[in-house]
Amino acid sequence: MHGKIKEILQKNSILIKKYFYSYRHEKSIIKKLGPPCFDRKPKPFFLNKAKKKYNLDLKNSWIVGDRYTDIDCGKKAGLKTIGIKSDIYSFNRSKPDYLIKNINELLDIID
């Protein structure tokens, strides 16, 4: 997914400087990667870290995701949200600001 998003955005001169992600999981069999999982979505830990590192205005930022945890995370941090429809996941728990079927639709929304 990262590669596809990066490709689409680069074609339109939009650069992603860094991806943030957690190796932690509440069911990890590796003790040092198990709970507490303070940095996993829907907690906005990495959004706040990126805000500080890059002096971001989160109210004018977006989060794009295919799961409710992505949308919850964005909403907790004050971002605008875009959900990508999936046959696997639904947005019954959290409603994104925009819902798209295809990643190529991003540029119709983000300006």
C-alpha positions as CSV (number, residue, x, y, z in Angstrom):
1,M,0.0,0.0,0.0
2,H,2.8,2.4,0.9
3,G,4.4,1.9,-2.5
4,K,1.2,2.6,-4.4
5,I,0.4,5.7,-2.4
6,K,3.9,7.0,-2.8
7,E,3.8,6.4,-6.6
8,I,0.5,8.2,-7.1
9,L,1.5,11.2,-4.9
10,Q,5.0,11.5,-6.5
11,K,3.5,11.8,-10.0
12,N,1.8,14.9,-8.6
13,S,4.9,16.3,-6.9
14,I,3.7,15.3,-3.4
15,L,6.5,13.9,-1.2
16,I,6.1,11.6,1.8
17,K,9.2,12.3,4.0
18,K,8.8,9.5,6.5
19,Y,6.5,6.5,7.4
20,F,5.9,5.8,11.1
21,Y,4.9,2.4,12.2
22,S,4.9,0.2,15.3
23,Y,6.4,-3.2,15.7
24,R,4.4,-3.7,18.9
25,H,1.3,-5.9,19.2
26,E,-0.8,-6.9,22.2
27,K,-0.5,-10.6,21.1
28,S,3.2,-10.6,20.4
29,I,5.1,-13.7,21.5
30,I,8.2,-11.5,21.7
31,K,8.1,-10.0,25.2
32,K,9.8,-6.7,24.3
33,L,7.3,-6.1,21.4
34,G,4.2,-6.9,23.5
35,P,2.0,-4.8,25.8
36,P,1.8,-2.0,26.6
37,C,1.2,-0.9,23.1
38,F,1.2,2.8,23.6
39,D,2.2,3.6,20.0
40,R,-0.3,1.6,18.0
41,K,-3.3,3.0,16.2
42,P,-5.9,4.1,17.2
43,K,-3.7,6.0,19.6
44,P,-2.3,9.0,17.8
45,F,1.3,8.5,19.2
46,F,3.0,8.7,15.8
47,L,0.9,11.5,14.5
48,N,1.9,13.6,17.5
49,K,5.5,12.6,17.0
50,A,5.4,13.6,13.3
51,K,3.7,16.9,14.3
52,K,6.6,17.7,16.6
53,K,9.3,16.6,14.2
54,Y,8.0,18.4,11.2
55,N,6.0,21.2,12.8
56,L,2.8,19.9,11.2
57,D,-0.6,21.6,11.3
58,L,-2.7,18.5,12.0
59,K,-6.0,20.3,11.3
60,N,-4.8,20.7,7.7
61,S,-3.5,17.2,7.4
62,W,-5.0,13.9,6.3
63,I,-4.9,10.3,7.2
64,V,-5.8,7.6,4.7
65,G,-6.6,4.1,5.8
66,D,-8.5,0.9,5.2
67,R,-9.4,0.1,8.8
68,Y,-11.4,1.8,11.5
69,T,-8.2,2.1,13.6
70,D,-6.8,4.4,11.0
71,I,-9.9,6.6,11.0
72,D,-10.1,6.7,14.9
73,C,-6.4,7.6,15.1
74,G,-6.9,10.5,12.6
75,K,-10.0,11.8,14.4
76,K,-8.3,11.7,17.8
77,A,-5.5,13.8,16.4
78,G,-7.8,16.3,14.6
79,L,-7.0,15.2,11.0
80,K,-9.3,14.9,8.1
81,T,-9.9,11.2,7.2
82,I,-10.2,9.2,4.1
83,G,-11.3,5.6,4.2
84,I,-10.5,3.1,1.4
85,K,-13.3,0.6,0.9
86,S,-12.2,-3.0,1.4
87,D,-13.7,-6.4,1.1
88,I,-12.0,-7.3,4.3
89,Y,-12.7,-4.3,6.6
90,S,-15.6,-2.0,7.2
91,F,-16.1,1.4,8.7
92,N,-19.0,0.4,11.0
93,R,-17.3,1.7,14.1
94,S,-15.9,4.9,12.6
95,K,-17.1,6.9,9.7
96,P,-14.3,8.6,7.6
97,D,-14.9,12.1,6.3
98,Y,-14.5,10.7,2.8
99,L,-14.9,7.1,1.5
100,I,-13.2,6.0,-1.7
101,K,-13.1,2.8,-3.7
102,N,-9.8,3.2,-5.3
103,I,-6.5,4.8,-4.1
104,N,-6.4,6.9,-7.3
105,E,-9.4,8.9,-6.0
106,L,-7.1,10.5,-3.4
107,L,-6.1,13.4,-5.6
108,D,-9.8,14.3,-6.2
109,I,-10.1,15.0,-2.5
110,I,-6.7,16.2,-1.2
111,D,-5.7,19.5,-2.5
